[in-house]
Amino acid sequence: MATSSRVRVLILLFACVAAIVWATIASDVGTFPGLFPSADRTTTLPATSAPTATSAPTTTLPVTTAAPQLLPFTRLEGFTTVNAYDPPVEGFSLWQQMVPRIEDVRFVSTADGTEQPALWLPPLAQTPAPLLVVVHSWSLGYFQWSSAPYAAWADLNGWAMIAPDFRGPNSRPETTGSDLAVQDVVDAIDFAKAHGDIDENRVFVIGYSGGGMMSLLLAGRHPDLIAGAVSWVPVYDLIDWFAYVRDNDVGDYGEEIVSSCGGDPSVPGPAQDSCIARSPMTHLQAAADADLPIYIGHGLSDVTVPPDYAIRAFDQLVEPADRLGAEFAGAVRAHTIPDNVVVPEETQTYFEDGDPVVWFARTAGPITVVLFDGRHDMVYHPGLAWIYGIATGP
């Protein structure tokens, strides 16, 4: 009888120890992404009731009296610019390495009913969290390695993040600022709102190159859906850029524009009309009318996308008296700043020690433009610091 009791006690102790060990491993599943199927699976979640692309409505933001308090801003150390960033791995494994709880999800497009991918970082806070929408560049999709630090920053600062694919690299009619691509970003935002406690008054979009183009497109086409946009080295005018890359033999971008727009956009006709409709310059007036805060940064020595696009976008967004003008834009196109131009001391660029040198900056109303020492590049910290300032502002 005594032996039987001792056996039962030993069995009970063994069960308790096993339960503790299992709980410890399960709680750290993000550190071992291959250990459990749920850690690296692709999650398909139900569609949300987002607006359809045919009616193209936008979401009206609710009026609130007090915004939830945010964590103090924490700079993401170890990252300055995209060109200085050399990731150890690429693809989804890099994202998992930096943020183990990142999810590869699917949502249903309200434009054509297809299933679309995105990387999703749900908020951890119990109160509504800001949402950072990260949009990939021209030639890569949503797994883009250079966007992963944004997920790490969002996780560090208690924000939610979503990085939609919006039909992948810009080389087909479905991509390159198409109605489908823009609606995918809108649907991704609606997905985030449906699957996380998101502060709808604190939704921000950030991207560079083709992502800078998408940032400006979202700002122009859906200014009431976001609280601000950051655009690094953006493509602003597809017809002008087509001529530029063709004349300067820059990559395969000209062929990709022809493929996207359905022909040579320098010739009047459907292809030219398509490129105009896909260009941010066609839509930015709505962002100006809405007084939407926008931050535009461009490397002065950029030979991939002309740096004067930042100046042209700035001039379109600000009041006539604040515009820098065609002469200034022409000098910037030639990678120079006129000697008589002075940066006002009160201009806040959010560049800090370790970031590239700023050659020129100007703020007018809610619009800021910065020209920095660099080529086709993105500087991580200033855009995030600017966004945080908007999120915590009046």
N, C-alpha and C positions, 0 to 999 in steps of 0.2 A: 504493500500500500504506500509505504514511504517512497519506495523507488518510483512508483507511478506518479506521485506528486512532484518529485524532483524532475521527472521527464517533462511533465506539463509546464513546469516553471521554465525549464530550459527552452522548450519550444516557444513559449510566450516571449522570452527575452530575445530569441533569434528573430522572431517576427518583428519586434519593435526596432531592432537594429537594422533589419532589411528595409523597413519602411523609411527610417531616417536617411539611409544611404540613397534610396530611390528618390526621395524628395529633394535631396541635395543635388543629384545629377539632373533631375528634371528641371530644377529652377535655373540651371546653368546651360540649358539647351542651346542658347544663342552662341555660347562659346564653342560648341561642338556641332557645327551646322550639318555634318554628315551622319551624326549619331542617331537622330530620330527623323523619320520621313517628314514630319511637319515643319522641320527647320529649313528645308530647302525645296519645298514643293512650290508649285505655281498655284496660287489661290484664285479660284473663280468666284466672284461675289455677285449677287443679284444686281440687276440694272436699277438705276434710280429714276425718279420722275423728272429728269432734266428736260428743258425745252427742246423742241424739234428744230432742225436747221432750216426748214422751209419757212417757218414763221419768224425765226431769228430773234426771239425776245431775249431780254437780259434780265438778270435778277435784281430786284430792288432791295437795297440793303436796309435792314431795320434800323430805326432810330433808337439809340441807347443813351442812357444818362450817365453811366459809369462803366468804363472798360475794366476788365479784369487786370490785376497787377501782373506784370511780367517779371521774370527773373532778371537780375542785373546782367547787362551785356557781357558776354565772355568771348574774347577774340579766339579764333581757331588758330592756335600756334602751329608753326611749321609749314604754313601755306602762304605764299605771296601771290605769284602769278601762275597761270596755266603753263606757260612755257618753262617755268622753273620747277614744275611738278613732275616727278618721274615715279609713277606708281609701281609698286612691286609686282602687281598682277592686274589683269583687266577683266572686264565683264562683271557678271553678277557676284563672282567670288570676291572682287575688290570691295563692292558695296557691303557684302556680308562681313568682311574682315573689319571694315571701319565701323559699321553699325550692325551688329548681329541680329537685331530684331527687324531689319528691313524686310518688306514683303514684296514679292513679285505677283501683282494682282491683275485681274481682268475686269473691264467694265464694258457695257454694251453701248455702242455709238447710237445716239438719238438721230443721227443724220442718215445712216444707211443700215443700221441694225447689226453691224459687224462687231465682233469681240475685239477690243483694243487693250494693249498692255500698258502697265505703268508700274513704277516702283513707289511703294507707299510706306510712309513712316507714321503710324498713328500717334496721336498725342498721349502723353502719360499723365498730364495734369488733370485734376478733377474739375477745373473751371475751363471755360472755352479758351482754346489755344489759337494763336495765330497760325496761318498756313503759308508756307513757302512753296511756290510753284516753280520748279526748276525745268527749264526747257532746253533741249539739246541743240547742238550746233548744226551747221549745214550738212556735214558729211557723215555724221554718226547718229545712232539711235539712242534709245532711252537708257541703255547700259553704259553710256559714255563715261569713261573713267574720270574726266575732268569735272564732272558734276558731283561725284561722290563726296567731296569735302563739304558740300552744302548739307548733305544728310547728316554728316557728323556734327556740323554746327547746329542744325535744328535739334538734334538729340541732346546736345550739350546745353542748349538754351531753353529746352522745354517747348519747342515748336513742333507742329506737324509739318510733313513735307510730302509732296507728290511730284513725280517726274514722269509725265506722260510721253508716249512714243510719237504721237500725232503723225502716224503713217511712215515714220522712219526717215532716213536720209533724203535730202531734197534732190530728187532725180526723176520723179514721175509726176504725172498730172495730179495724183491724189495728195501729193506733198507740196512743199514750196508755197506756203501761205494760202493753200486752197481753202474753200469753205469747209471741206471735210477736216482738214488739219486744225483749223481754228476751233471748230466745234468739238473736236477731240479734247482740246485743252479745257474748254468750258465744261464738257462732260466729266473730265477728271476732277475739276473743282467741285462739281456737284457730287461726285463719288465720295470725295473727302468729307464733305459736309454730311453725307448720309451715313458714313461709317466712322466718324470721329466727332468729338465735341469741338467744333471749329467756331472761332469768333469771325463771323461773316464781315465784320468791319475791319479785319486785319488779314486780308488775303493779298499777298504780294507775289509778283512774277519776276524772275531773274534769268538771264541767259546771255550768251555771247555769240557773235557771228550770225549764223542762221537762227540761233536762239535769241540773239538781240533783235533780229527781225521779227520773230514771233512775239517777243515782249512788246514791241511797238504795235504790232497788229492787234494784240489783245487789248492794249491800252486804247487804241483807236476804235475798235469794233465793239468792245464791251467795257467802257470806262466805269460803269456803275457796278461792275462785278468785282473789281479789285480796288485796293487802297493805294497802290503805287506800283511802278515798274522800273526795273533796272535793266539797261540795255548797253552791253559792251560791244564795240566794233560792229555796229549793226549794218546789214544790207537795208538801204532805205529806198532805193529806186532800182527796180530790176532791169528796166530798159537801159538806163545809164550804166549799170554794172555790167550788163551784157557787152556793151560797147567797150568798156574799160578792160575786161578780162580778155576779150578778143584781140584788142589792139596791143595789149601788153603780154599776151601769151601766158596768162595766169591759170594754171591748172586745167581741169576739165569743166569748170563752172559754166562756160558758155554752152557746151553741149547739154549740160544738165538743165539749164534754163530753157533751151530749145525743146528738150524732152518734156519739161514740166508745162510749158505754156503752149505747146503744140505747133511750134514753128519759130521762125526768125522774128524776134520782137522789134527789130529795127524797121521792119516793113509794116505799114498800116494794114490792119486786118485783125482777124480773131486772135492770133497769137499775141499781138501787141496789146489788144484789149485785155487779154487774160493776164499778162504781166502787170498791166496797170492796176487791175483789180487785186492782185496779190501783193502789191507794194505798200509798205507802211505809209508812204507819203499821201496815198489816196484816202487814208482813214484818220490821220492824226488830228484833223480839225475837231473831231468829236471829243478827243481827249483834252484839247485846249479849251473847248467850250465847257467841259466838266471840271476844269481846274484840277485835273488829276496830277499828282506829284510824279515826276519822271526824272530819273538820273541817267545820263548818257555819258559813257566814257569811251575814249578812242586813243590808241597809240598814234602819236604824230607821224611815226615812220612806217605806218602800215602800208604795205604794197599789195595786199590781197584785197582789202576793201578800202576805198579811198576815205581818208580821215575827215574830209569835208562833209561826209554824210552826217556826222554828229552835229556839225554846225548848221546844216540845212534843216535837220530835224528840230534843233533848238529854235531856229528862226521861225519855223512853222508853228511852234507851240507857244511862243511868247508874244507879248504885245508889240506892235510895230516899233515903238520907241526903244524897245530893248533888243531889237534884232542886230546881229553882228554884220550882216550885209554880204552881198555877192563878192565884193573885193576881198573881204577877210576870208570868206570861204575859198576863194581862188588861191589865196596864199597858203591856206592849210592843205589844199589839194597838192600843192607843190612841197609839202612837208616843212613849211616855215611859219613863223609867227611874226607879223609886222613889228618893227622895233618900237613903234609908238603905242603899242597895246600894253596896258598895265592890268595885272590881276588885282582887283579890289581886296584889301586886307581882310575884309569881313567875309569873303567867300569861304565857305566850309566845304572842303573836298573830301574829308574823312581819310585821306592818305596819311599814313604815319611813318615813323622811322622803319626802314626796311622795305617799304613800298617804293615803286618807281618815282622818279622826280616828276612833279607836275609843271608843265610848261605854260598852261593857260587854264583858267577856270572862270566860269560866270554863272551866277544864279539870278534868275528873274522870276518872281512869283514862286510857283511850286516846281520850277524846272531848273535843273543844274546840268551843265556840260563841263567835262574835264578832258583836256588833252594832256596825255602823259608821255614820258620817255619810254617808248616801246613800239613794237610792231603790231601784228594781229594777235592781241592778247587780252586777257581778262585778269583783273586784280581782285582777289577774293574779299579782302577785308572792307574796303571802302563801300562797296555796294551793300554789304550786310549791315555795316554801321549806319549807313543812310536809312535803310529799311527800318532798323530798330528805332532810329530817331523819329521816323514817321509814326511807327506803331505806338510809341510812348508820348507823342506830342499831344497838343490840345485837340 
